[in-house]
Amino acid sequence: MEKQPLYEGKAKRIYATDKAGEYLVYYKDDATALNGLKKGTIASKGVMNNKITTFFFELLGKNGIPHHFIKRVSEREQLVKELKILPVEVVVRNIAAGSLAKRIGWEEGTKMPSTVLEMYYKNDDLGDPLINDYHIKAMGIATPEQVKTMSELALKINDILSAYLKDKKIELIDFKLEFGVNNGQVLLGDEISPDTCRFWDTETHEKLDKDRFRRDLGNVEEAYKEVLKRLTGEEA
Ligand code: UDP
């Protein structure tokens, strides 16, 4: 009989393992957008995002970012430390795009004069609303100290990833992070992939991320392949 996941999300499944405190994450090809209204699959996305996330977490670990990742164990699976996920999505933005471009009326592609950090309440029923540290404190979903740690780590991660990607001719437009608590420590969790970041080719500004799926731009799988290739040299 198939093992039952502890949790099934839109793009991943989480399983318990024989070892206490360790989970197995399985990356699916399923893709959703528009708060679940648009559904589809992207061929081999799970395999590519497992590899891309592995690459980024290893890079961040080497640069002092505490995270949940242990190791990639198969094409679609990775071992991670058990986390109690804080229901806050942390978004960092360098260039106006997506919901921010709409909200403040800036043309997509406009460089933000300074980096923008946002928090969203992770709640599908509410459509992940934008919140600030006062909401978080009042709602009791994370402590002010945890908010400070998440914010500092998110900005540090932005510096590390932006610099690294620039060398690979990729511009980091924006990205979303999730954090969780393990033994009282805030660790980076979830994934870092073209599902959760906007990547544009530095020269052509071609989109190399999930916006190709969200906006029906075509060549979705090819964009994920290109990111993997630029990061690891590997042909998917
Ligand atoms: N993002 C994500 N999950 C979400 C919402 C956003 O990974 O549920 C990522 C998205 O890929 C982008 C960044 O967070 O890199 C900012 O997304 P935005 O708020 O512009 O939302 P969207 O335009 O996708 O609705």
Boltz pocket constraint, residues with backbone or C-beta under 6 A from the ligand:
constraints:
  - pocket:
      binder: B
      contacts: [[A, 91], [A, 92], [A, 97], [A, 98], [A, 99], [A, 100], [A, 128], [A, 174], [A, 175], [A, 176], [A, 194], [A, 195], [A, 196], [A, 197], [A, 198], [A, 210]]
      max_distance: 6.0
